[in-house]
């Protein structure tokens, strides 16, 4: 058996086309152009690549792209003042502060200074709480992209056993919550999980998000399971948490790295910005872009 390769690039392209269509309608029908502001503090090269890609795709779907490049020694007061300014700017519908921040800046403080309605990353404590209680929120982009890929491939997820490997606030925990909301039976596994291979082997759906290249071996995978590989590690090439070459012979379907979850993350960021814009203007949220 050879696994079906889940094409994240194609799914992301489809989502971006839907976003572009909604942006065009907002502009034509209401004279509104969604605006996404991205803040980059310092010169981290990986973050710069991400920010450039986000800006390019924001413009491609017809939205207004704003970029704030700040020095690495920017003070907490100056960064918070900029966030306050964007919170008050009605032309800015989404605010993203690129992580990681320099060590002298408190990420939690900065994230929670963003207006929750403009928190298109879905990291604000209010959005975390809303998601955890099944209420309308801004949903973190990477787990949202994973959920969309799973729905696209499997359809209804009711009753499936799912294991999320990784318990980060950015991916692992919200991913588990989204799967619970879709009626999966969910286990969050991590470095202290006893018999981790055995736990993973029982799952119909595996989401690997630990950032350890090749950690999930092929004999951890239940035959026919669907595997979503989130973790990537920089270097000479991008690699995932899953031993792809081995897993592809066991799994029913698997995302590649690159070309799987990554493209969906940025597409979901754009979708979240459109949703935030609609909510800010009291307009119906576009179908197909939300959970």
N, C-alpha and C positions, 0 to 999 in steps of 0.2 A: 504494500500500500504506500502511496505517496500522497502527502498532505496537499490539500488545496492551499494555494498561496493567497492570502487575503491582501488585496491591492489597496493599500492606504493612499497611494498617490491618486488613484482613480476616484476613490470615495471622497477624498479631500477636494479634488477638482470639481466634482459634482456639487458638493456643499458650497464651494466658493461661487459657482454659477448661480445657485439659489440665493446666496447672499447678495450678489450683484444685482439680481432681478429685484429683490426687495429694496435695495438701496435706490435703484432707479425709480421705483414706484414712490418711495418716500419723497424723492426730489421732485418728481413730476406732480404728484397729487397734493403734496403738503409744503413744498419748498424747503424741505429739511434735508441736510446732508449729515449723516452720522459722523462723529469725530472721535478718533482714538488718539490719545496722548500717551507716549511711552517715555519713561524717564530712565536714563542710563547714568549711573554714578561710577566714574572711573573708566579705565581703559581695558578691562578684561576682554581679551580677543574673542573668546567664545560668545560672550554676551553681545559683543559688537556685531558678530555674524547674525545672531538671533534677531537683534533689533533691526538690522538692515533688511532682513527677510520679512519681518513683520511690517515694516514701513512700506516696502515694495508691494506686498500683497494687499495692504490696506488701500493703496492708491489704485491698484488694478481693479478692485471691486467697486470703485467709485466713491470711496469714503475719504474724509479729510484726515490726513496723517500729520500729527504734531510730534516732534522729537525734541526732548530736552536732554542735552549732554552736559553733565555736571562734572567738575573736577573730583578726583578721588578723595580729596580732603574737605569736601563740602560738609558744612556743619549740620547737625541735626536741625537747628533752628531754620536754616536756609532751606533745607529739603522740605520740612513741614510747612514752611511758608509757601513754597511752590505748590504743594499738594492742596493747601487751602485755596490758593488762587484758582487751581483747576476745578476744585469742588464747586466753586462759585460761578464758573464759566459755563453758561448754558449751551455753548457750541461744542463743549467737550462732553461726550456721552460715556466714554470709557477711559479709565486711567489704569495704566500698568507700570509698576516700578520693577524694572528688571532685577532679578535676583541671580546670584548672591550680591549683597551690598558689602562695601568695605567694613572691616571688623568694628570700627568705632560707631557704626550706626546700628540701632536696634531694629531688626527686620519686623518684629511683631508690632512695635510702636508705629513704624512707618506704614505698614499694611493697614493697621486699624485706624490710621488717620484719613484714609481714603473714604469718601462717601460710599457706603455699601451699595447704593444703587448704581455707582459707576465702577465698582470693583469687578471688572470683567475677568480677572484671574480667579475670582471666587474664593479668595483667601481670607477675607475679613471675617472676624469672629461672628458677626451677625449672620453672614451667609453660611458659615459652617454650621451654626445652630439651626438655621432654617432648613438646610439640606438634611441635617440629622433628624429633624422632626417631620420631614416629608412635606414641607411648605415650599412655596415659590421662592427661589433664590437665584443668585448667579452661581453657576456650577463650574468648578475648576476644569480647565480646558482639556488637559490630558486624559483624565478619567472619562470625561464626556465623550471625547473622541474614541476611546476604547469601547464605551457602551454602544456608540453608533456603529462601530465595526462589527461588534457582536450581533446587534440586531439585524444589520444588513446581511450577515452570513447565516445566522441561525433563526431569524424571525423572533417568535415569542420565546422568552427565556424562562418562563414559569417552571418551577420545580427542579431546575438544573442545580447540581452541586458545583459550587465555584470556590476556588482557592485563590486568594490574593497574597502573593509573596512580597512582603514589604508593608510597613506601617507608617509611612511618612504622612504628614499633614497635607502634602501637595498631591500625592497620588494614592497611596495605599488606603488610607482611611476613607476618603471620599469615594474611591472606587468600590469599596465594600458597601458603602451606603447606597450607591446607585444600583448595585446588583441586588441588594435587599429590596429596594423599591421596585425592582423588576421581578420580584418573587423568586429569586434564587435562594438556595441555602448556602450561606457564606461562611467560610473560615478565613481568618487573617493569620497567615503564617509569617514567621520572622526568625531571627538568628537563634532564639531560645526555644523554638518549637522542637519538641521531641519527635524523633523519627520523621523529619521533614520530607524525605523522599516518599515515605508511606502515606503521609497526609496528602501530598500533591497527587499521588498515584490514584487516589479515589475520586478525583475531581473531573467533572465533565468540561469545565471551563477553568483554565489557568491563566491568571494575569501576573506576570513576573515583573516586579518593579523594585529591584534592590540595588541596581548599579554594580553588579559583580559579573563580569563577562563570563559567559559559558557555565554559570553555576548550576543551572537546571539541566540535568543530563537526560538523555533519551529514555533511560529506564525509569525515570521519575514520571513519565507521561503515560496516562491511561490510553490504551489504543482507541483512536477515534476522537480524542478530546480536542477541543478548540483552544489554541494557545495564543495569547496576546503578549508580546514581548515589548515591554516599555523601556527597560533599562538600556542605556547606551553609554559607552565609555569612549572618550576621545583618545586620539593617538594617531597611528598611521592610517587606521581605518575605524569606522564605527562598528562596534560589536554589541550584541544584545546579551541579556541575562541567560538566554536559552542556547544550548548547543544545537544550533539550527540544523546542521548537516545530519546529526543523529535524530533529532526530533521530527524532521520532515518525513522520516520513514515510519513513524509511529502515530503521530497526531492525525486527526481528521482535517484540521485546518490550522494555519499558523501565519502570523505576520512576520515579514522579513525586517531586518535592520541593515541598512536604512530602507525607507520606502513603506513603512507600516504605520506605526502610531505617530511618528514625527509630523508628517504633513497634516494629519488630522488635528493636531494641537493648535496650529496656527489658524486653520480653517474654523475651528470652534471659537477661537478668540474673536475672529471677525463676526461670527454668528452672535456671540454674546454682546458685541458692541451694537449690532442692529437691535437686538432684544432690549438692551438698556435704553437705546434711543426711543423705541416705541413706548416703553413704560414711562419715560420722562415726559413724553408728549401726549400721554393718555390715548395712545392708538393701539389697536389690536395687535397682539404679538403674532409674527408670521408663523404659519404652520411649517413643520418639518425642521425647524431650527432648535427646538427645545426638547427637554426630556419628557 
